[in-house]
Amino acid sequence: MSLALAAVVALSACPNWGHPARQLYADQFSGPLEQWVSEYRHGPGAWIGTRGGKLVMDVDSGATVWFKRPLEGDYVISFTRKVLVAGARNDRLSDFNMFWMASDPANPSLFTRGGAFAQYDPLRLYYAGIGGNTNTTTRFRRYSGNGERTLLSEYSDRRHLLEANHDYAVEIAVYQGCTRVTLDGETVFSYRDPEPLKEGYFGFRTTQSRQEIDNFKIYQLK
């Protein structure tokens, strides 16, 4: 089956995404990152924090910013995210990435890594990499927890790559065994998992870039 046909099949298998109900969490990034854990190589070329009501990831290597609370059940995460390209030191149009439903089969504590991408291979999670490899690929994977990273969908056409300095409205939904990623209201990935991941952590992920995130919310889906 081609990747395009597989994407159509997966989409048709998840026709219902429920409705937002109770708000579970939110962060407007008006103060310190008290709800988050940042994993990255600290140094003069890297900084993660809040500025101007936004979470800023300005890093010269790999970085993950985890939401501290584990999530389970049916929910939708929404936020706005932008890759900044304006001539600053770390500006690179690449790696608008996310982990969700993440857990470590070998360790009850997830937050034990330093930001290098390969360190996350042993986890169990879903991963979306928008505009990876210097904005040449957009990929969706399922990590099995034993080092296997199954590629579920991949794009390389311009329509599925990043635009610099664009405020993307992002939603990541988990509902009744399905998961979906939308950008600006358009479905990028949709997948019904025969063995769905049922609980875990959400994290923003990138490699050498400068990005801003705001208006973070999580709602229960009914």
C-alpha positions in Angstrom: 0.0 0.0 0.0 1.3 3.5 -0.9 1.8 6.1 1.8 -0.9 8.2 0.3 -3.4 5.4 0.2 -2.4 4.4 3.7 -3.1 7.9 4.9 -6.6 7.8 3.3 -7.4 4.5 4.9 -6.3 5.7 8.3 -8.3 8.8 8.0 -11.5 6.9 7.0 -11.0 4.6 9.9 -11.4 7.5 12.4 -14.5 9.4 11.4 -15.5 10.7 14.9 -13.3 12.9 17.0 -15.8 13.8 19.8 -16.4 17.3 21.3 -14.3 19.4 23.7 -15.8 19.2 27.2 -14.0 20.2 30.4 -10.8 22.1 30.2 -8.1 20.1 32.0 -5.0 22.3 31.8 -3.8 25.6 30.2 -0.7 27.8 30.1 -0.4 31.3 28.7 3.3 31.4 29.5 3.1 34.6 31.5 5.7 33.4 34.1 8.2 30.7 34.8 7.8 27.3 33.2 6.4 25.7 36.4 4.3 23.2 34.5 7.2 22.0 32.2 10.5 20.1 32.2 13.1 21.2 29.7 15.7 18.8 28.4 18.5 20.3 26.3 22.3 21.0 26.3 22.7 24.1 28.4 25.3 26.7 27.2 25.7 30.1 25.6 24.0 29.0 22.4 20.8 27.6 23.9 17.9 29.0 26.0 14.4 27.9 26.9 12.0 30.0 28.9 9.1 32.5 28.6 9.2 35.9 27.0 6.3 38.1 26.1 3.7 35.6 27.0 5.3 32.8 24.9 7.3 29.7 25.4 10.6 30.3 23.6 12.8 27.4 22.4 16.1 29.0 21.1 18.5 26.1 20.9 21.6 25.1 19.0 21.0 21.3 19.3 18.2 18.9 20.3 15.6 19.9 22.9 12.4 18.5 24.4 10.1 20.5 26.7 7.8 18.1 28.5 4.4 19.0 30.1 4.8 17.7 33.7 1.4 16.1 34.0 0.6 12.7 32.5 -2.4 12.5 30.2 -4.9 9.6 29.7 -8.2 9.0 28.1 -9.6 11.1 25.3 -8.3 14.6 25.0 -7.3 17.4 22.6 -4.2 19.6 23.0 -4.2 22.9 21.2 -1.6 25.7 20.9 -0.1 28.2 18.5 3.5 27.6 17.3 5.9 29.5 15.0 9.4 28.8 13.6 11.3 32.1 13.6 13.7 32.9 10.8 15.1 36.4 11.0 18.9 36.0 11.0 19.4 35.1 14.7 22.1 32.6 15.7 19.9 29.5 15.9 17.4 30.4 13.2 16.7 27.4 11.0 13.4 26.4 9.3 13.2 22.9 10.6 11.9 20.5 13.2 8.5 21.6 14.4 8.1 18.3 16.3 5.9 16.8 19.1 5.9 13.7 21.3 2.6 12.5 22.9 1.4 9.6 25.0 5.1 9.1 25.9 6.2 6.7 28.6 9.5 4.8 29.4 9.0 1.1 29.9 12.3 0.9 31.7 11.9 3.8 34.1 8.9 5.2 35.9 10.5 8.7 35.7 10.4 10.0 32.1 12.5 13.1 32.6 16.0 11.7 32.5 17.4 12.8 29.2 19.6 15.6 27.8 17.8 16.4 24.6 19.7 14.3 22.0 17.1 12.7 19.7 18.5 9.2 19.9 18.0 9.2 23.7 14.2 8.9 23.1 14.3 5.8 21.0 13.6 3.4 23.9 10.3 5.3 24.7 6.8 4.3 23.9 5.0 7.3 22.2 3.6 8.9 19.1 5.9 11.4 17.2 5.1 14.0 14.6 8.1 15.7 12.9 6.8 18.6 10.7 9.5 20.0 8.4 12.3 17.8 9.6 15.7 17.4 8.1 16.0 21.1 7.3 12.4 21.3 6.1 12.5 18.4 3.6 10.3 15.8 5.3 7.2 15.6 7.4 6.8 12.3 9.3 4.6 10.4 11.7 5.9 7.6 13.8 4.9 5.2 16.6 7.7 4.3 19.0 7.1 0.8 20.5 9.3 1.0 23.6 11.9 -1.4 22.4 13.8 0.9 20.0 11.4 0.2 17.1 10.2 3.4 15.4 7.5 2.5 12.9 6.9 5.1 10.1 3.2 5.5 9.7 3.1 8.3 7.2 5.6 10.6 5.3 5.4 13.7 3.1 8.0 15.7 1.2 5.8 18.0 -0.9 5.8 21.7 -0.3 2.2 21.7 1.0 3.2 19.6 4.0 6.4 21.5 4.8 6.9 24.6 7.0 6.5 28.3 6.3 8.9 30.6 8.2 7.4 33.0 10.7 3.9 31.6 10.3 1.6 31.2 13.4 0.3 27.6 13.1 -2.8 26.6 15.0 -2.1 23.1 16.1 -4.3 20.4 17.5 -3.4 16.9 18.7 -6.3 14.7 19.5 -6.5 11.2 21.1 -10.0 9.7 20.9 -11.2 6.1 21.1 -8.1 4.4 19.9 -7.3 7.1 17.2 -4.9 10.0 17.2 -4.7 13.0 14.9 -2.6 16.1 14.2 -4.1 19.1 12.5 -2.4 22.4 11.4 -4.6 25.4 10.7 -7.6 23.1 10.7 -6.2 20.7 8.1 -5.5 17.0 9.0 -1.9 16.2 8.5 -1.9 12.7 10.2 -4.7 10.5 11.4 -4.3 6.9 12.7 -6.3 4.2 14.3 -3.9 2.2 16.4 -4.7 -1.5 16.8 -2.9 -1.3 20.1 -3.5 2.3 21.2 -1.2 4.0 23.7 -3.5 4.9 26.6 -1.5 7.2 28.8 1.7 9.2 28.8 3.3 12.7 28.5 3.2 15.4 25.9 6.4 17.3 24.8 7.4 19.9 22.3 10.5 18.8 20.4 13.0 20.5 18.1 16.6 20.5 16.9 18.6 23.7 16.3 15.9 26.3 15.8 14.2 29.3 17.4 10.5 28.8 18.0 7.6 30.4 19.9 4.6 28.7 21.4 1.5 30.2 23.1 -2.1 29.7 24.0 -1.6 26.1 25.3 -4.8 24.3 26.3 -5.9 20.7 26.9 -9.6 19.7 26.9 -11.2 16.4 27.6 -13.1 15.0 24.6 -16.6 13.5 25.0 
